[in-house]
Amino acid sequence: MRKVALPITMITIASLSLSSCSNINVTFNADSAEYNAINNNITLAQITKDVTYLASDELKGRDNFSLGIRQAASYITQRFSDVGLTPANGAASFKQQYTVQKITPDTLTVQLNGQSIDTDALSMATTITDFNWSSSTNSTNPVNIVMIGKNDNMRKAISELNSQGGQHLVLLHPKHEDSFKRYQDHFARGLTKLVDNKTTKAGGVIVIALTDISQVKQFNATGHAKVTNTLLTNVVGILPGKSKANEIVLYSAHYDHLGVKPSVDQAANSKQSTGSEIFNGADDDASGVSAIINLANHFTQLGNNERTLMFAAFSAEELGGFGSRYFSTHVEPAAITAMINIEMIGKPAIFGEGSVWMTGMDRSSLGEQLNQALVPQSLKVYADPYPEQNLFYRSDNATLARLGVPAHSFSSTKLDKDKHYHQVSDDISSLNLPSMLQVIKTLAIATTPLVDGSITPSRIDPSKVKRNGLIY
């Protein structure tokens, strides 16, 4: 999940199954054969094996630009093959490759009314390699000059410019210096954008000058950015449907995480630090990837899916959802009946062990329909208990929701109290695996009517889903 370990040893399945274990005892009241199948196809031993490998030190935190994430992709590919999935129609393999471009600011100079602005008072976010602005040529290549006064909302103003795209020179009152430094640090790290001929070309430049100059009679600004391209990979497999093969139920999770970072204590004391820690990402989101693999196994073993089932492990979620963005341009959104995006299910929710909640329940009828399927089990999918955190927009479901798909994320994390979120401590020992097992089984039961074609949720109104920024 996007944010806005010490080495571990391989632990036996038996010892993991006891971790944080309490009495999770769900009695299935429906047809015993169906639920015996769930118990046989989705097991504690296998989900433990999957999540343990994906969150192991061997994969070094699955950073998007690392060997570790490539190893993770190979593991997921093999598991998809083992459980009986096939590559998507027309695809040569399970691996769907795409290119992201890292654009890092290099040089920036600004003159206002003949006065050079100090470099420390400048910042820029750009998707353009080179630009050269001048008031004398502004008529042919318009630059929008924006004043943000001492009493204005800087964050709101910059966000609006990001939504517009284009070229903007921002004169920021010195009162906002603390906020400016945060933006300056963020923009200095560079921007990442998807390179895809199927996406609309958009972008622009925002240059911020921290200055008390409020009237501009003449300006010049030049900027240069360094560009690097990197190939990343989604892993996508399908289980072809029968009578409704043209309708797709999409199960997804992201398999990237934060990688290896400098040790906090050492980094604080010395810029020469060589210490590092692995951010294993066991809950975020090795747990979700384990879920889609085991759900794929379950429905493949049943072999009675009327709709086509698609299972997608996305990369680059932590960078801004670029894996799901690329995926969304290579599938017909109207064909996707629903998207079940599984994000951080390794720890019990506030509703109890084995319980699960979904984001955006009010945006489609999917939650209501899933809960109808769970009535015989006295189970339910709860509404997102943290609406103030805008979780609907913080995972890969948002990309498909913007295209009208009933796309929701399903989670169990106590995000407001989770001390492990985006921390080095998010390792295998922090998970409650029996609770995670029950979440996966609950999702299997709840989504069976989607799989067999007996329910069809209402579509999401894309006009009510806020768009991504065009620049950063």
N, C-alpha and C positions, 0 to 999 in steps of 0.2 A: 504494500500500500504506500502510495506516495506521501511524503511528509510535507507539509507545507509549512573472540572468546578465547577466552583462554583456550588453548588446545584441549579437545576432548578426545577420549579414547572410545573405541567401538564398544558399545554397551550391549549386553545380551538382550534378546527380545524378552526373556523372562523378567529381567530386572526392570526393563522399561515399562512393562505392562503393570507393574506395581506403583509406578510413579504417580503421585497425587491421586491414586485410585480411591474412589468411594463407591457407594452402592448405586450403580446405574442399571436399573432392572426394568426394561420396557417389555411389556407383554403384548405380543401381536395378536390381534383379535380377528384378523381377516383370514383368508384361505391359507392354511398352514404350509402348503407346498410353495406358494409364492414367497412367504417369509422365511421358510427354510432355505430357499434359493439365495435370498439376501444374506443370510448368515453364512452360507457356504461360499458365496462369491466375494464378500467384503469381510475380510478377517483382520484381526488385530495384528497377527504375525506379518501379513503382507504390507499393511499400511505403515507398520513400524519399520520394515525393511526399506520401503521407498523413502519415507521422510528422513530416516537416519542417513541414508547415502546422500540425498540431496542437501542435507544440512551438515555434512561432514567437513572436517578441515581439509580434506583432499580437494574439495572444490573451491576453497579459498573465498567463500562468500558470494560466489556466482556474479561477480561484477560483469557488467555488459561488455567490457573490452578486455576480457581475460580468457586464459585457457580454461579456467574453472567453469565458465558458462558454456563453453563448447563441450566440455565433458558432460555437463548436465544435459545438454541437448541430445547428446549421443545416448545417454541413459534413457531419457524419455522416449526417444525414437525406438530404442530396443524394446521398451516396455509396451509401447503402442503396438509394435509388431507382435510381441509375445501374446498379448491378449486378443489379437485377431482383427485389429483395425487395418485399414488400407489407406494409402495416400488419397488426398482429395482428387476429384475428377480432373484429369489433365495434368496433374502434378507428377513429376518424376520420382519424388520421394516425400517423406513426411516433413522434410525441412523446407520451410518457406523463407527464402533469404531476401533481405532488403538492405538499403544503404541509408545510414544517417550521417549527417555532416556536422562536424563541430566547428563553430565559428568563434574564434577567440580574439577580442580586441588587442590590437598591437600598438598603434599610434593614434593620437587624437590631439588636434590643436584647434583652438577657438579664439577668435578676436571679435570683440564687441566694441563698436565705436572707436576702433583703432587701438583698443587696449587688449593685450594678451591675457587670457585667463590662465591662472596657474594650473598645472597638471593635476595637482592634488584636489582641485575643485571641479574636476571634470569626470564624467562617466558616460559610457554609451552602451546601448544594447543594439546590435545590428545583425541583420541577415544579409547584408550587402558587403562585399569584400572591400570596395573602395568607394568613397564619395568625396565630392568637392563642392561645398556650398559657398555661394557668394550672393550678397544682396543685389549685386549688379546683374546676376543671371537668374535671379529667383523667379522671374516671370516665366521662364521656359521650363523650370524644374522646381515647382513650388515647395517651399519649406514652411511648415506651419510653426510660427513662433508663439510659445505659450508662456504666460507669466503665472507662476504659482506664488501667491503672496503669503505673508506670515500667518494669516488666519485661514488659509485655504487647506483643504484636505489633500495632502500630497499623494497619498496612496490611491485615492479615488481618481485623481487627475491623471496619474501615470497609467492606471489601469484602463481608463477610457482611451488614451492614446494607443495603448497596446491593442485594444479591440478594433480601432480604426485602421491600423497599419499606416504605411506612408512614412513621410520624413518630418521629424519634429525636433525643434530646438527649444529646450525648456530652460527658462530663467527661474531659478529656485531661490527663494529668499533664504538668507543665512540662518533664520530661525529653525529651519528644517535640517540643520547640519547632521544631527544624530541619525535621522532617517536616511539622509543622503548617503552617509557612510555605509549603511546596510545595503542600499541599492548598489553602491559603488563596488562593494565586495562581491555581491551576487553577480553583477554583470561582468566583472573582471574574470570570472570563472569560465565565461563563454556560454554561448547558446548552442543547443542541438536542434537540428531540424531534419525532417524526413525528406529524402531525395526520392521522388516518385513522380513519374510522368503523368500519372492518373490523378494527382491532386492539383487543386487550383494553386497557381503561383501567387504567393502572398508574402508579405514581410514588410521590411522597412527599417528605419533607424530612429532611435530616440537618443538624443544627446542632451545630457543634463549639465548645466553650468551653475554652480553654487555662487551666487553673486547678488550684490545689492543694486545692480543696474536694472532698471525697470522699463527704460525706453531705449529701443534699438533703432538707430538711424542707419547703421552700416554694420555688416557682419561678414565674417569668413570662417569656414569650418572645413577641415579636411580630416578624414579618418581612413585607417587601413585595418583589416582584420586577417588573421591567419585561418586557413581552412584545411581541415583534414577529413577524409571520408573513411568510414568503417562499415564493414559488412556485418550485419546481425541476423539472427535466425529465430523465427517462430517454428514451433513443431505442431503440425496439424494432421489429424487422422480422422477417418470417417467410418461409420458403420451404416452401410446403405439401407434405406428404408424399403418398405414393401408397397402398400397401397397408397401411401402419401410420401413417396420418395422425394418429391420436389419441395417438400416442407422440411425445414431443418430445426432441430433443437441443438443449441450450441452450449456446451459445457466448457468453461475456460478458467484459467488461473495464470498468474505470471510466475516465471521461474527465475527471474533476475533478482539480485539483492545488492548490497552495498559494498561487497568485496573486503579488501584489507585496508585498514586505516592506521595512522600513527597512534601509538599508545597515548592516551589522554594525559597522563601525569608527565611522561617524558616530553611530550610535545609542548607542554606548558612551560617547562623549565629550560628547554634547549632547542634551538632551531636545527641543531646537528643530530637530533634524535634519530636512531635507527630502529627503535622499538616499534612493533606493530601488533595489531590485534585483528582477528578474523571475525567479521560480522556474518555469522552462519545463516541467519534468516530462516530459522526452523519454522516459526509460525508464519513469517512474512517472506515468501509465501510457499515454502516447501510443503506446508500442510495442505494448501489448496491444490498443488500439483499432484500430491499423493492422492487426493480425493478424486480428481478427474481420471487418473489412471485406473483406480479401483472401481469407479462408476463405469468406465468403459468396459472393464472386465465383466462386471455384473450384467450389463445389458447385452454384451456379446454372448455371454453364456446363455441368457434367456432366449435370444434369437427371435424375438417376436415384436421388434420395433416396427411400427407402421411408418413412422417418420424417419428420415435420415438423421442420424446422430453425428454431430461433429465435436471433436475434442481438440481444443487449442491451448497450447502452452505458449504464452506470449513473453517475449523479451522486452527490455527497455520500458517497462512500466515505471520503474523508479526514475527514469529520465524524463518522463512526460507522456507515457503511453504510446510511444512510437510503434511498437509492435502491433498493437491492436488498431492503430490508425492505418498502418499499411494493410493489414488483414482486411479492414473494412472496405478498402478500395478494390479488393480482389474477390469479393463475394457479393451476391445480390442481397441487399438488406431486406427487401420485401419477402425474400424466401425464408428468412429466419423467424420462426414462430416465437421463440423466446431465447434469451441468453441467461444461463445460470453461471454467473461469475463467482468463483469461490475464493475467498480472501481472508486468511487468518482465522482458522477454525481449531487451532491447537490448544486453546485454553477455554475453560468454561465461561459462559456468558453470565450476566447478572440474573438471568432467568433460571439458572440452575445448570448442572452438568448435563452435557449432551444436547442442550438447547441451541437454537440457531435463530438469527434475525436477518432481515433483508433491508437494503436501502431502497428508498423511493417507493414504498408500498402504495402510496396514494397516486402514483403516476400511471399505473396500469392495473388490470384486474388479476394479474398473475398471483399475487400473494393470497388473495381471497380464494382463488381456485386451488392453489396448493394446499391451503388449510382445509378445504373440503375433503381433499384426499386423505388428510391426516386425522379426520374426526374419528374413524374407527379405532385408531391407536391412542386416542386421547393425547395427541401431540399437536403442536402448532409451530408455524413460523411466525416469529414476533416482528413487530415493526422496529425499525432502527431506533435504539434508545438514545442516540446522540445526534439529533437533527442539527444542533448548533455547529457541529464539526463538518457539515457539508460532505459527508462520506460518499454520497451518491456520485460526486464528481472526482473522487480521489482514487478511483481504480478504473480498470479497462472497460467496465460496462458503460461508462459515460460516452465513449466514442460511438458505440452502436446505438445508444439512446438518442444521440443527436441525429440519427438517421431514422428514427421512429420505431426501432426495435424495442419490444418489452425486455429491456436489459437491466438487470439488477445484480448487486453483489450480495453474497450470503456470507455471514461471518458469525463468530462467537466471542470475539475479543472484548474485554472491558477496556476500551481504548482510553477512557479518561483516567484509568488507574493502572494501566499496563506499564510497569517499570522496565519491561524488556523491549518495548517497541523501538525499533531502529537503534538498538543498543547491542553491544557485544554479548550480552547475556541471553539474547534470543537464540539459544542453542537447544539441542535435543532434550537436555535435562529440564528445561523450563516447560515442556509440554505435558498435558494430561491426555495420554493416548486413548484410554477408554472413552473419555468424553468426546474426543475427536472421532473415534470410530462410530459412536452413536449419531453424531452430526451427519456423517456420510450416509449412514443407513437411513436417517430421517429424510435426507435429500433424495435418496433412491426411491423411497416410498412416495414422497410428495410429488416427484416429477414423473412418476410412471404414467399418469394420465396424459402428460405432454408427449411421452414416448409412444404411447399406443394411439395417439390421435384423438382422444376423447374430449380434450379441452383445448381451447384456443384463446389465449388472453388478448385483451384489447391492446391496441398499439399505443405507444407513447407519442404525445404531441411534440414534435421536434421544435416547434416555435417557442415552447416553454422550457427548453433546455438551453442553458447559457452556453455560448460558444467558447472555443479556445481563443486565447490571444493570438494575434497575427505576427507578432514580433518575438516575444519571449514567452 
